[in-house]
């Protein structure tokens, strides 16, 4: 049976706090910028006493500049000029990192996603999407009959039920989804009650990683999946396959709550609309830092306000 639900039978939702959420969306574009006294004090790096030339700028300064760059879609040189003009208007006597420093330090920066750990059990939703990297682009590829240079990176996200990004991993395009999904399960902090993913994660190793965290797996089996009967190692996956055979794929998705998979799809949509679907950094290490800063931005924007939706009768 085709699992695609006709629009007539899809559940419709209504946002109950539209006024507050609408204002929150407007506030996301506010250009008001302030530098706290603590940030001013921590702007310059503290001497470590180690051999070699000391760092002039702290990690906070580098992350601030790269955040402004990513949010406003600026090249590194324009980021330098943009921050310098802002600091002059604000009357701050702070130096701005030059574009060379931003490029060099941006590949080694450690970024905290700013996630507040909840004491409640978490429903972790995992998926991946593609982000394009520097190359001749799709236009050159189409113009020259597929001869243009195109490259991709895979962005893997672990998102909770509220849409907050708990864990992110950036890999090369040929990295297996299941392998990265297992790493996300292990790296996610807090208590897990359920792990939801699509059929690309239908593997015994994925079930084992979730079971080690005490979580139930909601993953639709592939079309060719069959019961293996290998005891505890695949018992939960075998049970899912039997349920799908008995109920049908569509009914199983409805009863298991698989629709939560849309939460991570919405996160990918927000990333590509707000920050773009292209990575600006040239090297993989710099791209990983860029993605981490982007996920932190999305979490901060989510804190500004989020919709409260309820299902309405058809």
C-alpha positions as MATLAB code, in Angstrom:
seq = 'XXXXXXXXXXXXXXXXXXXXXXXXXXXXXXXXXXXXXXXXXXXXXXXXXXXXXXXXXXXXXXXXXXXXXXXXXXXXXXXXXXXXXXXXXXXXXXXXXXXXXXXXXXXXXXXXXXXXXXXXXXXXXXXXXXXXXXXXXXXXXXXXXXXXXXXXXXXXXXXXXXXXXXXXXXXXXXXXXXXXXXXXXXXXXXXXXXXXXXXXXXXXXXXXXXXXXXXXXXXXXXXXXXXXXXXXXXXXXXXXXXXXXXXXXXXXXXXXXXXXXXXXXXXXXXXXXXXXXXXXXXXXXXXXXXXXXXXXXXXXXXXXXXXXXXXXXX';
ca = [
       0.000    0.000    0.000;
       1.278    3.451   -0.871;
       2.181    5.256    2.368;
       1.621    8.720    0.888;
      -1.439   10.243    2.571;
      -3.791   12.279    0.304;
      -4.150   15.930    1.398;
      -7.808   15.329    2.227;
      -6.896   12.938    5.040;
      -3.877   14.770    6.455;
      -4.153   16.110    9.984;
      -4.391   19.887   10.080;
      -2.865   22.003   12.834;
      -3.552   25.457   14.187;
      -1.021   27.712   15.958;
      -2.564   28.861   19.234;
       0.013   31.557   20.054;
       0.221   33.181   16.647;
       0.554   36.778   17.939;
       3.545   35.939   20.138;
       5.114   33.691   17.515;
       4.620   36.278   14.774;
       6.391   38.897   16.889;
       9.189   36.427   17.631;
       9.747   35.944   13.888;
       9.931   39.721   13.472;
      12.394   40.029   16.365;
      14.736   37.536   14.677;
      15.548   40.241   12.142;
      16.298   42.903   14.759;
      19.730   44.448   14.165;
      20.128   45.634   17.751;
      23.598   44.588   18.910;
      25.098   44.916   22.347;
      28.342   43.761   23.885;
      28.109   42.795   27.542;
      30.823   43.919   29.992;
      31.839   40.292   30.425;
      32.295   39.887   26.683;
      34.402   43.064   26.523;
      36.670   41.749   29.265;
      36.963   38.345   27.562;
      37.513   39.740   24.050;
      41.302   39.528   24.188;
      43.038   36.212   24.836;
      44.670   35.535   28.178;
      48.377   34.720   28.129;
      48.977   31.014   28.698;
      52.711   31.159   29.365;
      53.421   28.631   26.641;
      56.172   28.980   24.083;
      55.427   30.820   20.866;
      53.540   33.981   19.988;
      50.496   34.499   22.240;
      46.994   34.700   20.786;
      45.565   38.197   20.507;
      41.868   37.312   20.388;
      39.915   34.884   22.533;
      37.716   32.102   21.187;
      34.719   34.271   22.144;
      35.873   37.014   19.762;
      36.430   34.575   16.896;
      33.062   32.878   17.432;
      31.277   36.239   17.596;
      32.786   37.357   14.293;
      32.030   34.051   12.565;
      28.458   34.122   13.898;
      27.895   37.588   12.421;
      29.433   36.420    9.167;
      27.200   33.362    8.868;
      23.998   35.097    9.952;
      24.386   38.011    7.530;
      25.992   35.981    4.699;
      29.220   37.997    4.550;
      32.640   37.076    3.173;
      35.478   37.202    5.700;
      36.816   40.574    4.559;
      33.365   42.160    4.702;
      32.865   40.660    8.149;
      36.012   42.392    9.319;
      34.828   45.748    7.951;
      31.279   45.260    9.227;
      32.387   44.600   12.812;
      34.910   47.451   12.734;
      32.212   49.924   11.694;
      29.826   48.589   14.370;
      32.421   48.960   17.112;
      33.190   52.512   15.981;
      29.493   53.429   16.090;
      29.198   51.877   19.561;
      32.289   53.689   20.807;
      34.083   50.479   21.767;
      37.857   50.403   21.796;
      38.025   46.771   20.698;
      40.167   45.487   17.877;
      38.514   43.322   15.239;
      40.117   40.057   14.074;
      41.328   40.332   10.497;
      40.044   37.961    7.831;
      43.220   35.866    7.873;
      42.893   35.268   11.610;
      39.216   34.366   11.227;
      40.045   31.842    8.510;
      42.875   30.235   10.504;
      41.192   30.170   13.919;
      37.841   29.186   12.417;
      39.107   25.692   11.647;
      40.049   24.830   15.254;
      37.295   26.536   17.244;
      35.313   24.549   19.810;
      31.632   25.488   19.681;
      29.038   24.767   22.339;
      25.528   24.413   20.899;
      24.080   26.112   23.960;
      21.631   23.310   24.748;
      20.033   23.352   28.185;
      19.815   19.797   29.461;
      16.298   18.768   30.446;
      15.529   16.283   33.195;
      12.671   14.853   31.130;
      13.217   11.831   28.859;
      14.004   12.864   25.303;
      12.578   11.722   21.987;
      15.608   11.998   19.704;
      14.942   12.362   15.963;
      17.876   11.695   13.599;
      18.330   12.382    9.905;
      20.820   13.812    7.394;
      20.811   16.263    4.501;
      23.291   17.554    1.939;
      25.082   20.910    1.924;
      26.974   22.009   -1.173;
      30.588   23.142   -0.978;
      32.723   25.474   -3.072;
      32.925   24.497   -6.723;
      31.858   25.579  -10.174;
      28.254   25.131   -9.149;
      25.122   23.574  -10.600;
      24.865   26.128  -13.412;
      28.291   25.216  -14.797;
      27.434   21.549  -14.440;
      24.201   21.943  -16.397;
      25.788   24.201  -19.005;
      28.668   21.868  -19.771;
      26.712   18.638  -19.686;
      27.602   17.516  -16.187;
      31.221   18.639  -16.411;
      30.970   21.226  -13.647;
      32.554   20.515  -10.317;
      30.074   19.906   -7.511;
      30.751   18.669   -4.023;
      28.638   17.864   -0.988;
      28.913   17.374    2.710;
      26.410   15.506    4.863;
      24.882   17.295    7.830;
      23.568   14.824   10.429;
      21.307   16.189   13.165;
      19.877   14.817   16.382;
      16.842   16.921   17.314;
      14.514   16.672   20.307;
      10.714   16.894   20.189;
      10.807   20.715   20.530;
      13.066   21.136   17.513;
      16.193   21.971   19.513;
      19.375   20.602   17.944;
      21.020   18.376   20.535;
      23.840   16.914   18.431;
      25.275   17.691   15.006;
      27.888   15.943   12.882;
      29.264   17.001    9.494;
      30.800   14.262    7.349;
      31.854   13.606    3.783;
      29.114   12.620    1.375;
      30.139    8.950    1.258;
      29.839    8.315    5.008;
      27.156    5.822    6.021;
      24.063    7.229    7.781;
      23.830    4.335   10.238;
      27.424    4.734   11.422;
      26.931    8.452   12.076;
      23.516    7.850   13.630;
      25.101    5.512   16.179;
      27.644    8.231   17.038;
      24.820   10.743   17.520;
      22.992    8.412   19.912;
      26.149    7.931   21.958;
      27.048   11.638   21.957;
      23.612   12.969   22.921;
      23.424   13.867   26.598;
      20.425   13.262   28.818;
      17.920   10.441   29.120;
      16.550    8.973   25.893;
      13.158    7.359   25.767;
      12.798    6.976   21.989;
      14.936    7.307   18.858;
      13.149    8.047   15.581;
      14.711    7.851   12.117;
      13.829    6.899    8.551;
      14.436    3.605    6.761;
      18.068    4.486    6.001;
      18.824    3.688    9.658;
      17.207    0.243    9.594;
      20.187   -1.729   10.901;
      20.733   -3.963   13.915;
      23.655   -1.799   15.087;
      21.378    1.230   15.271;
      18.907   -0.717   17.424;
      21.709   -1.906   19.684;
      23.020    1.645   20.238;
      19.543    2.861   21.174;
      18.932   -0.108   23.464;
      22.204    0.636   25.272;
      20.738    4.066   26.131;
      17.428    2.531   27.238;
      15.521    3.950   24.268;
      12.905    2.429   21.979;
      13.540    2.623   18.231;
      10.943    3.907   15.748;
      12.402    3.120   12.324;
      10.344    1.802    9.387;
      11.950   -1.343    7.970;
      13.157   -1.361    4.391;
      10.953   -2.955    1.739;
      13.174   -6.056    1.638;
      13.489   -6.448    5.429;
      12.780   -9.890    6.870;
      12.697  -11.421   10.333;
      16.114  -12.804   11.284;
      15.289  -14.449   14.620;
      18.766  -13.902   16.054;
      17.575  -13.517   19.619;
      18.134  -10.340   21.682;
      20.421   -8.874   19.033;
      17.530   -8.258   16.613;
      14.405   -8.907   18.707;
      13.131   -5.301   18.578;
      13.737   -4.971   14.850;
      11.990   -8.310   14.214;
       9.038   -7.097   16.270;
       8.794   -3.928   14.149;
       8.864   -5.949   10.922;
       6.022   -8.183   12.170;
       3.947   -5.152   13.172;
       4.375   -3.567    9.758;
       3.346   -6.826    8.069;
       0.282   -7.125   10.306;
      -0.886   -3.480   10.340;
       0.463   -2.118    7.087;
       3.133    0.562    6.797;
       0.759    3.523    6.965;
      -1.079    2.338   10.082;
       2.198    1.402   11.777;
       3.559    4.918   11.228;
       0.410    6.380   12.744;
       0.449    4.164   15.844;
       4.190    4.355   16.456;
       4.383    8.145   16.250;
       6.730    8.097   13.267;
       5.322   11.491   12.206;
       7.818   13.022   14.676;
      10.362   12.548   11.906;
       9.049   15.844   10.523;
      10.743   17.657   13.405;
      14.230   17.132   12.027;
      13.045   17.857    8.476;
      11.818   21.216    9.738;
      15.262   21.862   11.250;
      16.892   21.233    7.870;
      14.405   23.609    6.263;
      15.207   26.313    8.821;
      18.948   25.859    8.320;
      18.795   26.198    4.536;
      16.317   29.093    4.510;
      18.025   31.162    7.226;
      21.686   30.250    6.700;
      21.688   28.843    3.172;
      22.365   25.437    1.679;
      26.007   26.116    0.854;
      29.110   25.924    3.042;
      31.537   28.851    2.795;
      34.617   27.387    4.490;
      37.069   25.602    2.191;
      38.414   22.831    4.441;
      36.473   20.124    6.244;
      37.625   21.292    9.695;
      36.445   24.843    8.999;
      33.165   23.525    7.589;
      32.534   21.566   10.782;
      32.988   24.743   12.838;
      30.714   26.648   10.460;
      27.937   24.074   10.804;
      28.280   24.018   14.600;
      27.909   27.815   14.720;
      24.912   27.572   12.384;
      23.189   25.032   14.650;
      23.887   27.257   17.647;
      22.256   30.174   15.805;
      19.135   28.092   15.112;
      18.901   27.106   18.780;
      19.185   30.761   19.818;
      16.486   31.780   17.340;
      14.270   29.016   18.687;
      14.627   30.505   22.166;
      13.188   33.783   20.865;
       9.826   32.083   20.438;
       8.340   28.918   19.039;
       4.828   28.000   17.829;
       2.359   26.023   19.890;
       0.309   23.865   17.509;
      -2.746   21.755   18.174;
      -4.507   19.313   15.854;
      -7.925   20.394   14.645;
     -10.784   18.227   13.446;
     -11.089   17.701    9.701;
];
